[in-house]
Amino acid sequence: MPEPLVVFTLVGARYAVPLSRVERVVRAVEITRLPAAPEIVLGIINVHGCVMPVVDTRKRFGLPQRSIGPQDQFIIAHTMRRIVALVVDSAVDVMPCDPAQRVAAEHILPEFAQLAGVVKLADGMILVHDLDGFLSLDEEHALDEAMGAAGGMP
């Protein structure tokens, strides 16, 4: 059974996360700074009463930084521990993923915790990310403390 993926772009490259982990895609909104948050966290947003951290995907992937604009989008997704908003240039597609097209991460970059695999397509590749490995344990701990200090839920 193909596992559907939400495909998004950053700096013209395609990435994906499992559809089963995505709650919704929303337009970028103003982010409230979160003192003492890990460097990878831009701040927090409130989506329908749920306060969640906003993760800087450009920084996580080592891509050039730029300010977030109204054309950007947030992918609201579930990790094992929390709901997060991932900043993306655009969410472009939901596509089925045939297991024959997917190469496991351990065969490519075993040291890259955020990578779950690569989907090979006729027009290029899509890096599939593991949301549970997106934040390190140290980042998770620092985020818990920052959210607690700000009165947010970890």
Secondary structure, 3 states (H helix, E strand, C coil): CCCCEEEEEECCEEEEEEHHHEEEEEECCCCECCCCCCCCEEEEEEECCEEEEEECHHHHCCCCCCCCCCCCEEEEEECCCCEEEEEECEEEEEECCCHHHEEEHHHCCCCCCCEEEEEEECCEEEEEECHHHCCCHHHHHHHHHHHHHCCCCC
